[in-house]
Every structure is written in structure tokens, then in C-alpha cells.
Amino acid sequence: MRSRTYSINSGFKKAKRKIGAGFAGLTILVFVTLFALTGSGASAASSFTAFGNATQQPNGIDLLSDSTTHPYSGVNLTLPSGVTTVGSLNNLEVTYQLITGNCHTGSLRYEIDTSSGNIFVYLGDYPSFTNCPSGSTGNLIGGSDLRVDTSQIAGGTFYDTWSHAVAIVGGQSIDSLALPLDSGYAGTQEFLLTSAHVNSMLYNFVPMPNPVTRDNCKKDGWMNFADENGQTFKNQGACEKYLNVKAHGDIELSNKSQKINFEVWRDSDKKSKV
């Protein structure tokens, strides 16, 4: 068996250790079978993946599109439970800070990809969709304004309503859902996305810290924390369950007949021991 290296969230780093004065001079190899220190009880439905030139910042995801080295960027959103078809969508919203430029030439937008063609939901004001001040868009598909582009769909048109989109393709399965920014060829654009809503599901693009003690989970504190994958907790119990995880294993000394057992807890209130 060969030694392996791990980060603290997936095992233990370092295959060699020195344990206390009582073992001074002894080189020991750590051979452990460890379960991953991953969160449980977190809400995985609101996951997302940045693409292109999108970068994670402390206060959100930065999207940049220009005419040189950053042609496009965006965020792919994992569909919430129960959202499978175009007709099952009833709310599309995004909150952002406008950094450079503005909406123009078709982005920033929501993009709903289907096998029958793609549907675009534009931000900004009809008819040019160029005015995108910082803040929340509200529900982009909750009214009857003509911001929905169904021109790739049979029977569709560039200026369409959401109700008509549902009428012609509502039963069509959604292949992917994204927020792309790709009009930088016509003028540099930069947006900082902080959150989005698909139906009632919140996508929080601002990284949240991991809890380190049970006190972090109490008195609604769990709402301010996430697991190491960025997934938020459903409730206080899920937050505490995340902390109630330990990595453990055996340290094998150069004398094969001797072993030392150790354990390390996520919860900093619990003492790790060797």
C-alpha cells in the first residue's frame, strides 16, 4: 500500500509524521482509509458552474465580455427539482452590479436550451434591451412584455411573450439553463452577479464561510454558512450534522507491530486526538 496526500476536507495531508517527544526520532507512515469530509444535509439543488471568463470574487461571480481576450463568460444553473420542461418555469430573476458598459446586442440574458431551439429572455428595457441598472430584475417571465426571443423555435418570433413561448414549446424538456454574457464584440461588458432565482430556488453567487463550531449553527446562524462545496444548509440540524464528522485512521510505526490511532473532527470544539 502506498501513502497518499489529502487536503483536510478529503483526508489527511502528509504521509510522514512525528508524534510527540515519546516517539522522537521515529519516522512513521500514515496509512489510512478515510471517508471524505464532505457535507451532508446541504441543499444541492442550487448548484451552478461558471464558464468562459467568469471568475469567482469575494462578493459574487464576475462576468466579462470584450472584443479581445475575453469573448464570453457566464454561469450554468443546475435545474431545481421539479423543473424539467419550459412550461415548468414560472420565475427567472437575477441580481447583479453593473461594472462596465451595459446590456446590449442580446446579453446579459437567460438562455433556455432545448432540442427544438433555444429561448432567450433579455434583461433591460424593450425594445433594445440596453438599460440594465444594478439591482434585481424581478421576475423576467412574470408579465406580458415582449422580452422573450423564440425565433429559433417553429412558430416563434424575436419579440415574444412568455405565455406564447409556453404555448408553442411548453412541453419541451430543458437541456440547460444559463446566464451568458457574450456581446463584448460590440462594447465591453462586465457584470458582478450576486444571486439568481429559478422559480423559488435561490442561487447564491457570494461564497459563504464554513461553520467551525455548533454555535455557528444556532439562532439561525446556519443561514450564514455553507459546506466546502458552497452549498447552503436546509436548517440548524443539517449544519450541526455537517460538523459531526471526523476523519480517523491508524498510524503505522516503523515497527510493524505497533500502531497509533488518531482522529480529527471538523467541529473545532471537539478535540482531535492521537
N, C-alpha and C positions, 0 to 999 in steps of 0.2 A: 504494500500500500504506500502511495506517495503522499507527502504532505501537500496541503493546498493553502492558498491565501484567500481570505474573505474580508469583506467590509463588515463593520459591526452590525449592519442591517441584514446580512445574509450568513453570518457565521463569525469566525474569528480570524483576525489578521495575524500573521506571523506563525511560522511553523516551528520556531525555536523560542524558548522562554527560559528565564531563570526564576526560580521560585524561592524567595526568602533566603535568609542567612543560613538556615539549616541545610540548604541544598547548594551552598556556594560552590562554584566550580563545576557543577554538573550541567551538562548540556542536555536538554530534554526536548523531545519531539512531540508535537501535539498532533495526534491522530484522532479526529473527531468526526462523528456522524451527526450533523446538525440539521435541524429544521430551519427554514428561512424565518427571519424575524420580520414577517410581513403582517400587515394589519388585518383584523377581522372585524366585521360589523360596520365597515365603512361603506358609504354609498358609491358603488362603482358605475352607476348609470350615467353620471355626469362627466365622463371622461372625454378627453379631446387630444388631438395631436397637431402640433404646429408643423407647417411645411414651408418650403421655399426659403425665403429670407426672414421668416418670423423668428423673433428672439424673445426668450423669457426674461422679463425685467422684474425688479422687486415689486413694482406696482401694476403689473399686468403683462400682456403679450404685445410686443411692438411689431406692427406690420409696416413694411416699407416697400414701395414700388417706385422705380425711377427708370430712366432711359439708358442707363449704362450697366452697372454690375448687379442691380437688384430688380430684375424684371417683375417678380411677383412674390407674394407671401400670403399666408392665410392660416386658418385653423379648421381642421376636420372635426366635426362633432359626432360622437357616438350617439346613435338614436336612443332616446329614452324607451323604457319598457312600454309597450302598447302602441308605439309609433312605428308603423310598418308601411303604410301607404300614404299617398299625397293627401287623401281625404281625412286621415287621422291627425293631421297638423291643424292646430287652431290658434297657435301663438308663436310668433317669431319676433324676438326682441334682442337688441344688443346695446350695451352701454360702453362708451368709449370717450377718449380725449383726442381731439384733433390736434396733431402736432405740426404738420406741414401740408400745404395745399388744401385740397377739399375733395369731396366726391366729384367724379366726372367720368365720362366715357364708360359708364357701366359698373364702376366699383367705387366704394365698398358695396357689397351686396350679399344677400343669402343666395346660395346656389343649391338647388334640389335636383340631383341627378337620377334619372330613370332610364329604363331601356327604350322608352318611346321618345326620349329627348330630354333636355334639361330645362328647368324652370328657374328664372331669375326673379328675385324680389329686391328691388332697388331701394337704397336709402336716399334721403334728400327730398326735394320738392318737385312735384310734377310741373312741367313735362320734361325738364332737362336733368333732374335728379342731381343737382350740383351744390345744393346748400345743406351741409351736414355739420351743424354746430355741435360742440361737445355736449355730452349728456346721454340720456336714454332715448331710444327711438320710439318707445312704446310698442304696442303690438302692430307690426307692419302688415299683418294679414287680417286684422280685425275689422276693417272698414270696406268701403266700396271704391276707394281711389284706384287709379289706373297705374299702379307701380309694379304690377306683375307682368313679366315678359314670358309668354307661352309660345313665342314664334317658332320654336323648334318642334312643337307638338302639332300634330294634324288638327286643324280647326282652331288653332291658337292665333294670337296676334301680339305685336310688340307692346301695346298699351292694353293691358287686360286687368280684370279684377280677380281676386282670389276665388270668389264664388264660381266664376266661369272656369277657372283652372280646375277646380274640383269637379265641375260638371263634365269636363271633357276627359279628365285623366285621374279622377279621384281614387279609383280602384287600383291604380298603378303602384307597384312596390317601389319604395325609395331605395336606391342603390347607395347613395351617400348624401351627406348634408354638410355644407361648408360655408365659411365666411372668407372669400378670397378678395385680395387687393391686387389688381394687375393692370391698372391703367396708367402706370408711370411713364409710358412712352409718350403720353400727351401732357405730361407735367408731373413732377414729383409729388407723391402722396405718402403720408405717414400718419398712422393711427395707433393709439395705445388702447387695446381692448381690455376692459376690466371685468366684464361679465356678459353673459348671454342667457336668454331663456328660450327653450323649446317646449311649448305647452307649459306645464308647471315646473319643468326641470330647470334648475339653476346650474349654469356652468360658470364657475368662479375662476377667472384667469389670474388672480392675485395669489401668489404662493402663500400658504398658511404654515405656521410652525407645527412641529410635532409636540404632543404633550409629553412631559417628563415625569410628572407626579400625578397622583389621583386628585390632588387639589386643583389641578388644571381642568379637570373634567367636571368639577362640582359647580353648583349655582349657575348653570347654563354656560360654564366656561368651555364645554365641549364644542360649542358653536364656533369658537375661535381657533380650532386646531384641526389638523388633518393627519393622515398617516404618511409614511415616507413616499407614497406614490401620489400624494396630493389629493387623495380622496377624503372628503369630509365625513364626519360621523353622523349616524342617524339619531343618537341620543347619548345620555351620560353613560349608560351601561356599555355601549359599544366602545366608547372612549376608554373606559376602565378595562374592558376586555383586551383592547389593544396593548395596554400597559402590562397586563398579566401574562407576559410571555417571557420566557427565558431561553437562552442558549446554554447548552451543557455538553460535557464530554469527558473523556479521560486523557490525562497527560501520561504518556509512557516514558519512563526514565530509561537511561542507557542500560540499566539493569532491567531486563525484560520482565522480571518477576514483580516489579514494583510499578504501581500506577497511582496517579493523583487525580481525583475527581474535582471538577470545577463547574461553576455556573455563573452566568451573567444575566441580570434582569434589565428589561427596558425601564422599569419604574425605578427612578433614582432613590426613592425612599426605601427600597429593598436592597439589602447589602449583598453584593456579589461576593462570592467566596471561592477559595481554593482549598 
